[in-house]
Amino acid sequence: MTNSAQDFADLLTMAVRKIKAIEGKNLEVIQDELGFALGREGASYINYLRRPNLPSSQVELEALTRALFNRRGLEATEVE
């Protein structure tokens, strides 16, 4: 486990919890929706990233970042 993977997992967890607070949905539903937004089979991929692991490609990282930003889980400064 690298620091960058842990840092990414921590930021992802914070973003998912922020979306939960804003939208009032449970974490599993949010993770499921984010996974589907990435073309994955639901929450399992988001759970995998939170364990901590890094996205498999730059394209997936950018898609996840966009999805989190659009749902107000990340601020512009965090996206950078």
Chimera marker file (.cmm) of the C-alpha trace (Angstrom):
<marker_set name="trace">
<marker id="1" x="0.000" y="0.000" z="0.000" r="1" g="1" b="0" radius="0.5"/>
<marker id="2" x="1.437" y="3.332" z="-1.015" r="1" g="1" b="0" radius="0.5"/>
<marker id="3" x="0.722" y="6.715" z="0.486" r="1" g="1" b="0" radius="0.5"/>
<marker id="4" x="-0.831" y="7.846" z="-2.785" r="1" g="1" b="0" radius="0.5"/>
<marker id="5" x="-3.272" y="4.912" z="-2.754" r="1" g="1" b="0" radius="0.5"/>
<marker id="6" x="-4.202" y="5.628" z="0.866" r="1" g="1" b="0" radius="0.5"/>
<marker id="7" x="-4.538" y="9.353" z="0.184" r="1" g="1" b="0" radius="0.5"/>
<marker id="8" x="-6.781" y="8.588" z="-2.788" r="1" g="1" b="0" radius="0.5"/>
<marker id="9" x="-8.911" y="6.196" z="-0.712" r="1" g="1" b="0" radius="0.5"/>
<marker id="10" x="-9.245" y="8.778" z="2.056" r="1" g="1" b="0" radius="0.5"/>
<marker id="11" x="-10.313" y="11.486" z="-0.401" r="1" g="1" b="0" radius="0.5"/>
<marker id="12" x="-12.778" y="9.126" z="-2.104" r="1" g="1" b="0" radius="0.5"/>
<marker id="13" x="-14.274" y="8.116" z="1.242" r="1" g="1" b="0" radius="0.5"/>
<marker id="14" x="-14.624" y="11.769" z="2.248" r="1" g="1" b="0" radius="0.5"/>
<marker id="15" x="-16.316" y="12.573" z="-1.074" r="1" g="1" b="0" radius="0.5"/>
<marker id="16" x="-18.764" y="9.668" z="-0.809" r="1" g="1" b="0" radius="0.5"/>
<marker id="17" x="-19.669" y="10.688" z="2.751" r="1" g="1" b="0" radius="0.5"/>
<marker id="18" x="-20.140" y="14.287" z="1.653" r="1" g="1" b="0" radius="0.5"/>
<marker id="19" x="-22.515" y="13.158" z="-1.115" r="1" g="1" b="0" radius="0.5"/>
<marker id="20" x="-24.362" y="11.061" z="1.490" r="1" g="1" b="0" radius="0.5"/>
<marker id="21" x="-24.834" y="14.138" z="3.669" r="1" g="1" b="0" radius="0.5"/>
<marker id="22" x="-26.018" y="16.256" z="0.728" r="1" g="1" b="0" radius="0.5"/>
<marker id="23" x="-28.307" y="13.703" z="-0.945" r="1" g="1" b="0" radius="0.5"/>
<marker id="24" x="-29.459" y="11.723" z="2.082" r="1" g="1" b="0" radius="0.5"/>
<marker id="25" x="-28.813" y="8.374" z="0.386" r="1" g="1" b="0" radius="0.5"/>
<marker id="26" x="-26.988" y="5.489" z="2.007" r="1" g="1" b="0" radius="0.5"/>
<marker id="27" x="-23.359" y="4.806" z="1.119" r="1" g="1" b="0" radius="0.5"/>
<marker id="28" x="-24.074" y="1.597" z="-0.776" r="1" g="1" b="0" radius="0.5"/>
<marker id="29" x="-26.509" y="3.358" z="-3.113" r="1" g="1" b="0" radius="0.5"/>
<marker id="30" x="-24.044" y="6.174" z="-3.761" r="1" g="1" b="0" radius="0.5"/>
<marker id="31" x="-21.223" y="3.726" z="-4.446" r="1" g="1" b="0" radius="0.5"/>
<marker id="32" x="-23.522" y="1.738" z="-6.707" r="1" g="1" b="0" radius="0.5"/>
<marker id="33" x="-24.440" y="4.855" z="-8.700" r="1" g="1" b="0" radius="0.5"/>
<marker id="34" x="-20.806" y="5.924" z="-8.985" r="1" g="1" b="0" radius="0.5"/>
<marker id="35" x="-19.796" y="2.457" z="-10.144" r="1" g="1" b="0" radius="0.5"/>
<marker id="36" x="-22.487" y="2.471" z="-12.830" r="1" g="1" b="0" radius="0.5"/>
<marker id="37" x="-21.360" y="5.957" z="-13.902" r="1" g="1" b="0" radius="0.5"/>
<marker id="38" x="-17.956" y="4.401" z="-14.593" r="1" g="1" b="0" radius="0.5"/>
<marker id="39" x="-19.468" y="1.541" z="-16.561" r="1" g="1" b="0" radius="0.5"/>
<marker id="40" x="-18.847" y="-0.945" z="-13.756" r="1" g="1" b="0" radius="0.5"/>
<marker id="41" x="-21.203" y="-3.411" z="-12.134" r="1" g="1" b="0" radius="0.5"/>
<marker id="42" x="-22.194" y="-1.226" z="-9.228" r="1" g="1" b="0" radius="0.5"/>
<marker id="43" x="-20.610" y="-0.601" z="-5.844" r="1" g="1" b="0" radius="0.5"/>
<marker id="44" x="-17.914" y="-3.285" z="-5.861" r="1" g="1" b="0" radius="0.5"/>
<marker id="45" x="-15.424" y="-1.152" z="-7.816" r="1" g="1" b="0" radius="0.5"/>
<marker id="46" x="-15.853" y="1.849" z="-5.526" r="1" g="1" b="0" radius="0.5"/>
<marker id="47" x="-15.404" y="-0.458" z="-2.520" r="1" g="1" b="0" radius="0.5"/>
<marker id="48" x="-12.235" y="-1.775" z="-4.162" r="1" g="1" b="0" radius="0.5"/>
<marker id="49" x="-10.878" y="1.757" z="-4.578" r="1" g="1" b="0" radius="0.5"/>
<marker id="50" x="-11.623" y="2.579" z="-0.949" r="1" g="1" b="0" radius="0.5"/>
<marker id="51" x="-9.546" y="-0.399" z="0.347" r="1" g="1" b="0" radius="0.5"/>
<marker id="52" x="-7.146" y="1.401" z="-0.890" r="1" g="1" b="0" radius="0.5"/>
<marker id="53" x="-6.400" y="0.894" z="-4.556" r="1" g="1" b="0" radius="0.5"/>
<marker id="54" x="-5.898" y="3.295" z="-7.422" r="1" g="1" b="0" radius="0.5"/>
<marker id="55" x="-8.048" y="3.426" z="-10.569" r="1" g="1" b="0" radius="0.5"/>
<marker id="56" x="-6.724" y="1.254" z="-13.375" r="1" g="1" b="0" radius="0.5"/>
<marker id="57" x="-6.346" y="4.115" z="-15.843" r="1" g="1" b="0" radius="0.5"/>
<marker id="58" x="-6.170" y="7.872" z="-16.147" r="1" g="1" b="0" radius="0.5"/>
<marker id="59" x="-9.485" y="7.784" z="-18.024" r="1" g="1" b="0" radius="0.5"/>
<marker id="60" x="-11.213" y="6.064" z="-15.082" r="1" g="1" b="0" radius="0.5"/>
<marker id="61" x="-9.651" y="8.487" z="-12.619" r="1" g="1" b="0" radius="0.5"/>
<marker id="62" x="-10.931" y="11.446" z="-14.629" r="1" g="1" b="0" radius="0.5"/>
<marker id="63" x="-14.413" y="9.922" z="-15.002" r="1" g="1" b="0" radius="0.5"/>
<marker id="64" x="-14.653" y="9.237" z="-11.264" r="1" g="1" b="0" radius="0.5"/>
<marker id="65" x="-13.393" y="12.720" z="-10.447" r="1" g="1" b="0" radius="0.5"/>
<marker id="66" x="-15.998" y="14.245" z="-12.753" r="1" g="1" b="0" radius="0.5"/>
<marker id="67" x="-18.774" y="12.133" z="-11.222" r="1" g="1" b="0" radius="0.5"/>
<marker id="68" x="-17.750" y="13.130" z="-7.683" r="1" g="1" b="0" radius="0.5"/>
<marker id="69" x="-17.484" y="16.805" z="-8.622" r="1" g="1" b="0" radius="0.5"/>
<marker id="70" x="-20.877" y="16.802" z="-10.381" r="1" g="1" b="0" radius="0.5"/>
<marker id="71" x="-22.489" y="15.359" z="-7.260" r="1" g="1" b="0" radius="0.5"/>
<marker id="72" x="-20.746" y="17.964" z="-5.076" r="1" g="1" b="0" radius="0.5"/>
<marker id="73" x="-18.558" y="15.384" z="-3.349" r="1" g="1" b="0" radius="0.5"/>
<marker id="74" x="-15.417" y="17.248" z="-4.381" r="1" g="1" b="0" radius="0.5"/>
<marker id="75" x="-14.570" y="20.914" z="-4.578" r="1" g="1" b="0" radius="0.5"/>
<marker id="76" x="-12.602" y="22.320" z="-7.526" r="1" g="1" b="0" radius="0.5"/>
<marker id="77" x="-9.418" y="22.519" z="-5.442" r="1" g="1" b="0" radius="0.5"/>
<marker id="78" x="-9.758" y="18.844" z="-4.468" r="1" g="1" b="0" radius="0.5"/>
<marker id="79" x="-10.213" y="17.832" z="-8.093" r="1" g="1" b="0" radius="0.5"/>
<marker id="80" x="-6.823" y="19.300" z="-8.907" r="1" g="1" b="0" radius="0.5"/>
<link id1="1" id2="2" r="1" g="1" b="0" radius="0.2"/>
<link id1="2" id2="3" r="1" g="1" b="0" radius="0.2"/>
<link id1="3" id2="4" r="1" g="1" b="0" radius="0.2"/>
<link id1="4" id2="5" r="1" g="1" b="0" radius="0.2"/>
<link id1="5" id2="6" r="1" g="1" b="0" radius="0.2"/>
<link id1="6" id2="7" r="1" g="1" b="0" radius="0.2"/>
<link id1="7" id2="8" r="1" g="1" b="0" radius="0.2"/>
<link id1="8" id2="9" r="1" g="1" b="0" radius="0.2"/>
<link id1="9" id2="10" r="1" g="1" b="0" radius="0.2"/>
<link id1="10" id2="11" r="1" g="1" b="0" radius="0.2"/>
<link id1="11" id2="12" r="1" g="1" b="0" radius="0.2"/>
<link id1="12" id2="13" r="1" g="1" b="0" radius="0.2"/>
<link id1="13" id2="14" r="1" g="1" b="0" radius="0.2"/>
<link id1="14" id2="15" r="1" g="1" b="0" radius="0.2"/>
<link id1="15" id2="16" r="1" g="1" b="0" radius="0.2"/>
<link id1="16" id2="17" r="1" g="1" b="0" radius="0.2"/>
<link id1="17" id2="18" r="1" g="1" b="0" radius="0.2"/>
<link id1="18" id2="19" r="1" g="1" b="0" radius="0.2"/>
<link id1="19" id2="20" r="1" g="1" b="0" radius="0.2"/>
<link id1="20" id2="21" r="1" g="1" b="0" radius="0.2"/>
<link id1="21" id2="22" r="1" g="1" b="0" radius="0.2"/>
<link id1="22" id2="23" r="1" g="1" b="0" radius="0.2"/>
<link id1="23" id2="24" r="1" g="1" b="0" radius="0.2"/>
<link id1="24" id2="25" r="1" g="1" b="0" radius="0.2"/>
<link id1="25" id2="26" r="1" g="1" b="0" radius="0.2"/>
<link id1="26" id2="27" r="1" g="1" b="0" radius="0.2"/>
<link id1="27" id2="28" r="1" g="1" b="0" radius="0.2"/>
<link id1="28" id2="29" r="1" g="1" b="0" radius="0.2"/>
<link id1="29" id2="30" r="1" g="1" b="0" radius="0.2"/>
<link id1="30" id2="31" r="1" g="1" b="0" radius="0.2"/>
<link id1="31" id2="32" r="1" g="1" b="0" radius="0.2"/>
<link id1="32" id2="33" r="1" g="1" b="0" radius="0.2"/>
<link id1="33" id2="34" r="1" g="1" b="0" radius="0.2"/>
<link id1="34" id2="35" r="1" g="1" b="0" radius="0.2"/>
<link id1="35" id2="36" r="1" g="1" b="0" radius="0.2"/>
<link id1="36" id2="37" r="1" g="1" b="0" radius="0.2"/>
<link id1="37" id2="38" r="1" g="1" b="0" radius="0.2"/>
<link id1="38" id2="39" r="1" g="1" b="0" radius="0.2"/>
<link id1="39" id2="40" r="1" g="1" b="0" radius="0.2"/>
<link id1="40" id2="41" r="1" g="1" b="0" radius="0.2"/>
<link id1="41" id2="42" r="1" g="1" b="0" radius="0.2"/>
<link id1="42" id2="43" r="1" g="1" b="0" radius="0.2"/>
<link id1="43" id2="44" r="1" g="1" b="0" radius="0.2"/>
<link id1="44" id2="45" r="1" g="1" b="0" radius="0.2"/>
<link id1="45" id2="46" r="1" g="1" b="0" radius="0.2"/>
<link id1="46" id2="47" r="1" g="1" b="0" radius="0.2"/>
<link id1="47" id2="48" r="1" g="1" b="0" radius="0.2"/>
<link id1="48" id2="49" r="1" g="1" b="0" radius="0.2"/>
<link id1="49" id2="50" r="1" g="1" b="0" radius="0.2"/>
<link id1="50" id2="51" r="1" g="1" b="0" radius="0.2"/>
<link id1="51" id2="52" r="1" g="1" b="0" radius="0.2"/>
<link id1="52" id2="53" r="1" g="1" b="0" radius="0.2"/>
<link id1="53" id2="54" r="1" g="1" b="0" radius="0.2"/>
<link id1="54" id2="55" r="1" g="1" b="0" radius="0.2"/>
<link id1="55" id2="56" r="1" g="1" b="0" radius="0.2"/>
<link id1="56" id2="57" r="1" g="1" b="0" radius="0.2"/>
<link id1="57" id2="58" r="1" g="1" b="0" radius="0.2"/>
<link id1="58" id2="59" r="1" g="1" b="0" radius="0.2"/>
<link id1="59" id2="60" r="1" g="1" b="0" radius="0.2"/>
<link id1="60" id2="61" r="1" g="1" b="0" radius="0.2"/>
<link id1="61" id2="62" r="1" g="1" b="0" radius="0.2"/>
<link id1="62" id2="63" r="1" g="1" b="0" radius="0.2"/>
<link id1="63" id2="64" r="1" g="1" b="0" radius="0.2"/>
<link id1="64" id2="65" r="1" g="1" b="0" radius="0.2"/>
<link id1="65" id2="66" r="1" g="1" b="0" radius="0.2"/>
<link id1="66" id2="67" r="1" g="1" b="0" radius="0.2"/>
<link id1="67" id2="68" r="1" g="1" b="0" radius="0.2"/>
<link id1="68" id2="69" r="1" g="1" b="0" radius="0.2"/>
<link id1="69" id2="70" r="1" g="1" b="0" radius="0.2"/>
<link id1="70" id2="71" r="1" g="1" b="0" radius="0.2"/>
<link id1="71" id2="72" r="1" g="1" b="0" radius="0.2"/>
<link id1="72" id2="73" r="1" g="1" b="0" radius="0.2"/>
<link id1="73" id2="74" r="1" g="1" b="0" radius="0.2"/>
<link id1="74" id2="75" r="1" g="1" b="0" radius="0.2"/>
<link id1="75" id2="76" r="1" g="1" b="0" radius="0.2"/>
<link id1="76" id2="77" r="1" g="1" b="0" radius="0.2"/>
<link id1="77" id2="78" r="1" g="1" b="0" radius="0.2"/>
<link id1="78" id2="79" r="1" g="1" b="0" radius="0.2"/>
<link id1="79" id2="80" r="1" g="1" b="0" radius="0.2"/>
</marker_set>
